[in-house]
Amino acid sequence: MGFRSLTMGPQLAARAAALLAVFVGALLSTAPGFPEWSQRTSTSEAAAKDDNHRAVIVHFLGGDGESTLSGRLTLPPAGPKAGDERPPVIVLSHGLGLSQDCGLDPFVEAFAGAGFASFTFDYATFGASGGSPRHVVNPAGHVADLSSAVRTVRERAGKLGVDGERIGLWGTSLGGGHALLVAAASSGGGRDDGDELVGSVRAVVAQVPHLASGLESVTETIIRDPLGTLPGLARVVAGFLRGLFQAVLSGRPWYIPLVGLPGSAAMMQNDGDEQGYLSLIPEGGGRHGWRNGATIGSIPRTLAYRPLGSISDVRVPALLVAAGDDTLCPAHRVERAAKLAPNAELVLIEGAGHFDIYSGDSLSRVLKAEIAFFQMIL
């Protein structure tokens, strides 16, 4: 019996290897995803195409200490005048996979009309900013980039014509979580790299913010709609596994869509996500050639990202905006965060979904509340 077991070992191993080869072959040929693409324009070329005549393009070092990031400062219409008080500045951080030319202009223009300067920027590997491979969603890196943007505004305030001691943070969706974390650090708690910003960051607005981990969100979605969720989840896992094999075989990154229809391999695929998200994208991908993709390494980073754990460290005045019918960043989590932050107030937009706040009546209501908040604090 012992001899028979020994002779069967190699046979079983061969069969297992054959089955594995078939599985890998099938995975590589059928699993969803796509390889990296060539960036349409360089950072300098993209910056040169900016059509906002009041905008000043600002290049600065990203949070990784290597990537050159591209920012855009927009001053109020009148601009700074000799002897006049310099305007306070609002630093904006965008959502998952989006660049600064994707739906931020209504906020920038409204803030400018209320007398505020605005500073938008692209995270490393997105838009006009440097970094490779492209479209790496790295929340910790985004937070570091936002901290670097705030630091740049403060250090160059005189040259830029703004008040570097009156800085407001503004973030939406995933960027809302980033803004809250930097606000926590700037309050003297949380991340160490915010200590030098204490006193400069005076307020924070987080609209429909990402708060709980991606894993918590996926679990909640599965419980709510298991039959509708599992097919898409299986495709995401298949794309992730293919990306792992692709990295081993070629060393090249593999991508899955950022957004898609329910049941697809996209990172965001709730009902209405695709239509709402793509409404923010300029025709043809905008100045910087936006693409609907994120590296597979973005998946575990997003699943683990949980700003909610640091909300109690946010000491500066905070305005949290929730959308009543939001399925991506549910209102109940925003309401919980508003209770945890010691100096926060909540605005609830009833009947609005996650992407409704970027247009129409919901946008008007959000802007009215946010401008009043910033005027009161800054």
Salt bridges, closest charged atoms under 4 A:
ASP50 OD2 - ARG72 NH1 3.46
ASP51 OD1 - ARG287 NH1 3.74
GLU85 OE2 - ARG166 NH2 3.23
ASP105 OD1 - ARG72 NH2 2.97
GLU109 OE1 - ARG54 NH2 3.43
ASP163 OD2 - ARG166 NE 2.76
GLU165 OE2 - ARG154 NE 3.46
ASP193 OD2 - ARG191 NH2 2.88
GLU196 OE2 - ARG151 NE 2.73
GLU216 OE1 - ARG306 NE 2.77
GLU220 OE1 - HIS332 NE2 3.40
GLU220 OE1 - ARG333 NH2 3.27
ASP326 OD2 - HIS354 ND1 2.73
